[in-house]
């Protein structure tokens, strides 16, 4: 379901204490992203966020993306 990924990322934004506009401003300043909230919202809705963008978004929110091997059951 597309809304799950979008809602998960938006919840990280809220938990980090940012608004969408503040995150877009950070990404624009630090990484040259578009300063349009609708651009980020559309990427989340379409699930078209590239991996490098996800890493940059996580960084702007103070997170690291970590690859962790699953435990065998």
ABEGO torsion letter per residue (X at the ends): XAAAAAAAAAAAAAAAGBBAAAAAAAAAAAAGBBABAAAAAAAAAAGABBAAAAAAAAAAAGBBBBBBBBBBX
